[in-house]
Amino acid sequence: MAYTKTSHYDAIIHRQIRLGRASNKTEVIHQALTLLDALTRGKGPDGATFTNADELEDLLLAGYASGPATPMTPARKAKIFGALL
């Protein structure tokens, strides 16, 4: 599989790894393709709180409007995910 590497996409990949959302480039690509597939099929991934692209956009815009992100600390993660961890 080949793709055209651009600084824009390379920056996105490195940001996802730096933020701990993925451990390597392959994982970033797999996550992106899974999300793309779910959206083009008209439903969010299993367990998602959105069912289509419009709902995802609404969630993203609401998150953006909520202000700056705060760091994910172990205590904050435990509070958010509770017993799931």
ChimeraX attribute file (.defattr): number of C-alpha atoms within 10 A of each C-alpha:
attribute: neighborCount
match mode: 1-to-1
recipient: residues
	/A:1	2
	/A:2	4
	/A:3	5
	/A:4	5
	/A:5	8
	/A:6	8
	/A:7	8
	/A:8	8
	/A:9	11
	/A:10	11
	/A:11	11
	/A:12	12
	/A:13	20
	/A:14	16
	/A:15	14
	/A:16	16
	/A:17	16
	/A:18	12
	/A:19	11
	/A:20	10
	/A:21	13
	/A:22	18
	/A:23	13
	/A:24	14
	/A:25	13
	/A:26	11
	/A:27	15
	/A:28	19
	/A:29	13
	/A:30	12
	/A:31	13
	/A:32	13
	/A:33	12
	/A:34	13
	/A:35	15
	/A:36	15
	/A:37	14
	/A:38	17
	/A:39	18
	/A:40	11
	/A:41	13
	/A:42	14
	/A:43	18
	/A:44	21
	/A:45	17
	/A:46	9
	/A:47	7
	/A:48	9
	/A:49	12
	/A:50	18
	/A:51	17
	/A:52	16
	/A:53	17
	/A:54	12
	/A:55	14
	/A:56	17
	/A:57	12
	/A:58	12
	/A:59	14
	/A:60	12
	/A:61	11
	/A:62	11
	/A:63	12
	/A:64	11
	/A:65	9
	/A:66	9
	/A:67	8
	/A:68	8
	/A:69	8
	/A:70	7
	/A:71	9
	/A:72	11
	/A:73	9
	/A:74	9
	/A:75	9
	/A:76	12
	/A:77	12
	/A:78	13
	/A:79	11
	/A:80	12
	/A:81	9
	/A:82	10
	/A:83	7
	/A:84	6
	/A:85	8
